[in-house]
Amino acid sequence: RGTYDWYGAMQWRAKRWVTRRSSRVVANSRMGADFAAQRMGLPPANFDVIYNGVAVEPVAAGTRESMRAQWQVSPQ
C-alpha cells in the first residue's frame, strides 16, 4: 500500500528473503508491485495485482463547488 520509504536496508533484505519463499505475492497496484520488485531485485512476474474493490460513484457536476462554498473551503 506504499513504497515503504521508512524501510532500511535490513528491512528490505528481510522482505526480499520472505518474498522469495512465498508462494504468492500480492500488491494492490501495478505500480506498487513494480516498485517492490525493482527494490528487491525480483522479476515483476512474481507479483500478482488485486486492485482495491471499492467502486466510487462520480460526483455530480457542481456538487464539489457547492460543498466547498458551504464549508468555506477554498477551491484547490
ChimeraX attribute file (.defattr): number of C-alpha atoms within 10 A of each C-alpha:
attribute: neighborCount
match mode: 1-to-1
recipient: residues
	/A:1	8
	/A:2	12
	/A:3	12
	/A:4	10
	/A:5	6
	/A:6	7
	/A:7	11
	/A:8	9
	/A:9	9
	/A:10	9
	/A:11	12
	/A:12	15
	/A:13	14
	/A:14	11
	/A:15	14
	/A:16	18
	/A:17	12
	/A:18	11
	/A:19	17
	/A:20	13
	/A:21	9
	/A:22	10
	/A:23	7
	/A:24	10
	/A:25	15
	/A:26	14
	/A:27	18
	/A:28	15
	/A:29	16
	/A:30	16
	/A:31	13
	/A:32	17
	/A:33	24
	/A:34	18
	/A:35	15
	/A:36	22
	/A:37	18
	/A:38	12
	/A:39	13
	/A:40	17
	/A:41	10
	/A:42	15
	/A:43	12
	/A:44	14
	/A:45	10
	/A:46	16
	/A:47	19
	/A:48	15
	/A:49	14
	/A:50	11
	/A:51	11
	/A:52	9
	/A:53	7
	/A:54	6
	/A:55	6
	/A:56	6
	/A:57	6
	/A:58	6
	/A:59	8
	/A:60	7
	/A:61	8
	/A:62	8
	/A:63	10
	/A:64	12
	/A:65	13
	/A:66	11
	/A:67	11
	/A:68	13
	/A:69	12
	/A:70	9
	/A:71	9
	/A:72	9
	/A:73	10
	/A:74	8
	/A:75	8
	/A:76	4
